[in-house]
Amino acid sequence: MKKNSLLLVVDVQNDFCPNGALAVRGGDEIVPLVNKLAREHEHVVLTQDWHPADHSSFASQHPGHAVFSQIEMPYGPQTLWPDHCVSGTKGAEFHKDLDAPHAELIIRKGFRKAIDSYSAFFENDHKTPTGLDGYLKARELTKVTIVGLAFDYCVRYSAEDAHARGFDVEVIEAATRAIDLNGSAAATKLSFAERGITLK
């Protein structure tokens, strides 16, 4: 049982799995490995995308703009997504086979209408914290192992932010899947290599 490290399970939710509103190819395939890793870690935190129905990152809120197009928001470029993980809906629920009953914390992100949130540490303005940094430091956890969905968005930005906050970070590639929008999966691997984030 790994005591000084945290397993961060990112957004293993129905809408990111096959037949979901923003399905990641093979998203459900990672669940058995995620469950195995959870059993090996004393400390587990889950993140959960939790959007209002009129969230500003939804293409439906921007007439004339297509899904996966990009617009400029006050905090920078924003990809427009299909409506997904709307709070209280089936799509926002965790995958039924996800099994981490000892998880200590669920961090809900993206619940502020005007700003999207990929990272488990900060909103997309890179300033508004979720509190995870303080939570980890208060428990003297030094390593963060990251799994979940999607590799090239919420996993990527969580890993980069964890690394920037001084944690030892590894991402378990077999326990992630990518959206791969315009080469985003390759860009993520390059970013990890440049930063020294371990990809196992």
Legacy VTK file of the C-alpha trace (Angstrom):
# vtk DataFile Version 3.0
C-alpha trace
ASCII
DATASET POLYDATA
POINTS 200 float
0.000 0.000 0.000
1.527 3.290 -1.155
1.373 5.728 1.760
3.159 8.920 0.710
1.543 9.076 -2.711
-1.872 9.939 -4.045
-3.774 8.261 -6.847
-5.651 11.005 -8.689
-8.522 9.508 -10.708
-9.646 12.065 -13.281
-13.210 12.215 -14.624
-14.079 8.520 -15.051
-17.652 9.551 -15.853
-20.349 8.220 -18.135
-20.203 11.109 -20.596
-16.510 10.400 -21.278
-17.151 6.696 -21.891
-18.618 5.020 -25.011
-22.145 6.306 -25.797
-21.488 9.376 -23.652
-21.950 12.953 -24.801
-18.172 13.493 -25.109
-17.065 9.910 -25.497
-13.353 9.135 -25.374
-12.571 6.075 -27.476
-12.021 3.131 -25.120
-12.715 5.269 -22.059
-14.398 2.407 -20.242
-11.472 0.050 -20.899
-9.328 1.718 -18.242
-11.692 1.039 -15.340
-10.292 -2.368 -14.233
-6.733 -0.997 -14.139
-7.869 2.146 -12.313
-9.579 -0.068 -9.719
-6.411 -2.154 -9.303
-4.313 0.976 -8.796
-6.847 2.315 -6.295
-6.468 -0.850 -4.216
-2.702 -0.265 -4.149
-2.989 3.309 -2.831
-3.960 4.364 0.653
-4.832 7.846 -0.626
-7.221 8.306 -3.542
-8.921 11.462 -4.840
-11.536 11.525 -7.612
-12.349 14.453 -9.867
-15.759 14.974 -11.418
-16.692 17.348 -14.230
-19.803 19.120 -12.926
-21.160 21.718 -15.324
-24.273 23.885 -15.207
-26.523 23.277 -18.226
-25.579 26.662 -19.696
-21.823 26.394 -19.202
-19.788 28.792 -21.330
-17.600 25.992 -22.732
-20.577 24.358 -24.452
-20.867 25.034 -28.185
-24.653 25.187 -27.686
-24.150 28.500 -25.847
-22.371 30.112 -28.813
-24.671 30.246 -31.872
-22.745 29.896 -35.102
-19.811 28.090 -33.484
-19.254 24.382 -34.100
-18.378 21.730 -31.541
-14.572 21.478 -31.170
-14.029 24.962 -32.611
-12.134 27.485 -30.518
-13.088 30.888 -29.198
-11.280 33.436 -27.089
-12.419 33.772 -23.479
-11.173 36.316 -20.898
-8.781 33.637 -19.583
-7.517 32.558 -23.039
-8.432 30.148 -25.856
-11.373 27.838 -25.139
-12.359 24.713 -27.068
-16.130 24.455 -27.411
-17.458 21.094 -26.311
-20.738 19.244 -26.726
-22.970 19.593 -23.663
-21.567 17.062 -21.194
-21.349 16.168 -17.497
-24.228 18.449 -16.586
-24.604 18.391 -12.812
-27.134 15.879 -11.548
-27.433 13.975 -14.845
-26.586 10.356 -15.607
-23.762 11.529 -17.847
-22.059 13.272 -14.926
-22.137 10.147 -12.746
-19.038 8.020 -12.287
-18.818 4.876 -14.424
-20.776 2.154 -12.633
-17.759 -0.154 -12.409
-15.395 2.403 -10.891
-14.486 0.984 -7.480
-12.603 3.227 -5.068
-14.740 3.223 -1.917
-11.865 4.561 0.192
-11.492 7.731 -1.900
-10.996 10.601 0.523
-12.210 13.468 -1.624
-14.227 14.251 -4.747
-13.200 17.458 -6.464
-15.949 18.849 -8.675
-14.726 21.151 -11.407
-16.241 23.275 -14.135
-19.185 24.291 -11.951
-18.573 28.016 -12.497
-20.561 29.016 -15.580
-18.040 31.517 -16.951
-14.869 29.419 -16.778
-13.888 25.905 -17.791
-11.751 23.696 -15.611
-9.472 20.921 -16.868
-6.926 20.633 -14.068
-7.626 19.095 -10.683
-5.570 21.945 -9.186
-6.772 25.112 -10.929
-9.541 26.459 -13.123
-8.523 27.373 -16.668
-7.496 30.858 -15.580
-4.581 29.077 -13.832
-5.307 31.225 -10.768
-8.485 29.933 -9.110
-7.459 26.939 -6.954
-9.511 23.843 -6.222
-7.804 23.283 -2.863
-6.106 20.033 -3.878
-2.606 21.484 -3.488
-3.231 22.385 0.144
-4.976 19.080 0.800
-1.935 17.118 -0.390
0.595 19.261 1.453
-1.375 19.087 4.708
-1.120 15.289 4.473
2.560 15.415 3.506
1.928 13.541 0.266
4.806 14.046 -2.148
3.901 11.932 -5.185
0.861 12.088 -7.446
-0.006 9.223 -9.798
-2.610 10.255 -12.356
-5.071 8.140 -14.327
-8.388 8.800 -16.043
-9.956 10.820 -18.840
-8.923 12.373 -21.007
-5.156 11.987 -21.360
-4.648 15.123 -23.442
-6.898 17.496 -21.497
-7.819 16.997 -17.848
-5.079 14.440 -17.162
-2.491 16.591 -18.945
-3.288 19.833 -17.132
-3.583 18.088 -13.786
-0.130 16.531 -14.298
1.449 19.814 -15.389
-0.017 21.691 -12.444
1.014 18.988 -9.967
4.550 19.126 -11.332
4.610 22.940 -11.146
3.517 22.735 -7.498
6.533 20.583 -6.686
5.055 17.098 -6.598
6.693 14.003 -8.075
4.272 13.148 -10.897
3.667 10.053 -12.973
0.906 9.334 -15.471
-0.034 5.704 -16.127
-0.626 5.693 -19.881
-2.501 2.369 -19.934
-5.006 3.825 -17.465
-5.810 6.835 -19.655
-7.319 7.432 -23.087
-7.008 10.501 -25.313
-9.493 12.596 -27.248
-6.638 13.477 -29.654
-7.978 16.709 -31.105
-5.613 18.229 -33.694
-2.602 16.287 -32.440
-3.269 16.950 -28.755
-2.117 13.484 -27.637
1.337 13.905 -29.209
1.555 17.443 -27.816
0.828 16.073 -24.344
3.628 13.509 -24.570
6.031 16.215 -25.728
4.993 18.485 -22.855
5.536 15.689 -20.327
8.991 14.924 -21.748
9.988 18.591 -21.601
8.860 18.934 -17.998
10.222 15.628 -16.750
6.784 14.198 -15.970
7.012 10.407 -15.941
4.787 8.578 -18.437
4.641 4.913 -17.511
LINES 1 201
200 0 1 2 3 4 5 6 7 8 9 10 11 12 13 14 15 16 17 18 19 20 21 22 23 24 25 26 27 28 29 30 31 32 33 34 35 36 37 38 39 40 41 42 43 44 45 46 47 48 49 50 51 52 53 54 55 56 57 58 59 60 61 62 63 64 65 66 67 68 69 70 71 72 73 74 75 76 77 78 79 80 81 82 83 84 85 86 87 88 89 90 91 92 93 94 95 96 97 98 99 100 101 102 103 104 105 106 107 108 109 110 111 112 113 114 115 116 117 118 119 120 121 122 123 124 125 126 127 128 129 130 131 132 133 134 135 136 137 138 139 140 141 142 143 144 145 146 147 148 149 150 151 152 153 154 155 156 157 158 159 160 161 162 163 164 165 166 167 168 169 170 171 172 173 174 175 176 177 178 179 180 181 182 183 184 185 186 187 188 189 190 191 192 193 194 195 196 197 198 199
